[in-house]
């Protein structure tokens, strides 16, 4: 079983902003930051929901 890395809130925000700045390239962002595609997708959606409330 592989270990998973915990990301701080600041790291998640940086990943989300990178993804948005690169035209929502979820897979490219996932590879760059060594995180799952699903995590990137969920973090972006949560960020947008919180931002546009």
N, C-alpha and C positions, 0 to 999 in steps of 0.2 A: 504494500500500500504506500502510495507516495504522500509526502508531507505537503500540506497546503500553507501558503504564506498568508498571514493576517495583514491587511492593509489598513493604515490609519485613515481617518477622515480626510486629512490633507492629501494623502496619496491618491485616494479615490477621486477627489475633486480634480486633481491634476490629470489623472487618467481620463476622466470624463471630458474635461476641457480640451485635451489633446484629440480625443475622438471626434468631438464636435468640430474642432478647427480643421480636421482632415475629412470633412464631408461624411461624417458618421461611418468611418471605416472601422467597424467593430472588429473584424478579423485581423486587420493590420495592427490595431491597437492592442488586441489580445496577445499577439505574437511579440510585439515590442516590449510590453510590460510583464510578460509571462503570467498572464491571468486568463481565465476561461472566457470564451466568447460570451457565454451566458451572463457572467458577472458584469462584463462591460456593458452589455445591453441593458441589464437591470439597473445598473448604476446610472446610466444616461437617462433612462425613463424616469427614475425616481428624482433625479436632479431637475429634469424638465417639469415634472409635476409640482415639485416644491417651488420652483422658480416662477411658474405661471399661475400659482394659486391666487 
